[in-house]
Amino acid sequence: MGIEDKINNAGENAEGKIKEGTGKATGNESLEAEGKGDQVGANLKQAGEKVKDAFKD
């Protein structure tokens, strides 16, 4: 996994956590769900990059 990918995935995950927290705080279920979805997407990307790295070695 390249450093840029790690940074992007971490940023997306952090953004998702912020959206989720904001959604919870304001009672906005849509924003909360969007934040959770962003986090899941970031985690899936990280897993995909790890699989790619495993096959590179």
N, C-alpha and C positions, 0 to 999 in steps of 0.2 A: 504494500500500500504506500503510495507516494505521500510525502508530507503535505502537499496541497490537498489531497483527498481527505487526509485525516483532519486538517484544519476546517475544510468545508463541512465535513460530516459533524464535527464537534459544534461548529457554528449553527448548523441546522438543528441539531439536537437542543442546543441552548435556546435558540429562538422558539422551538416548540415548547420548551418548559416555561418560557416567559408567557407565551400565548395561553398555555394551559392555566397558569397561575392567575393571569389577568381575567380569564374567563370565569374561573372559580370565584375570584374576588368580586366580580361585577354581576355574577349570576348569568353570564352569557354562555349557555351550553354549546352553542355553535362554535364560538372561539375556543372554548375548552377542548372540544372534540378535534378541531383543526390543529391545535397544539399537540394533542396526543398523536394525531396522524403524522405530523411532521417528525416527531420523535421516532415513531415506528419506521418511517421512511429512511431516516438517518441510520438507524440500527441495521436495516436491511442492506443499505449501501455499504456499511462497514463490514458486514458479513460477506457480501459479494467480493469486496476487495481482498478480504482474508483468503477466500477460496482461490482467487486469481494468484495471490502470492504463493499459496501452497503449491500450485501447479508450475510456477516459475522456477522453483528450487529443484 
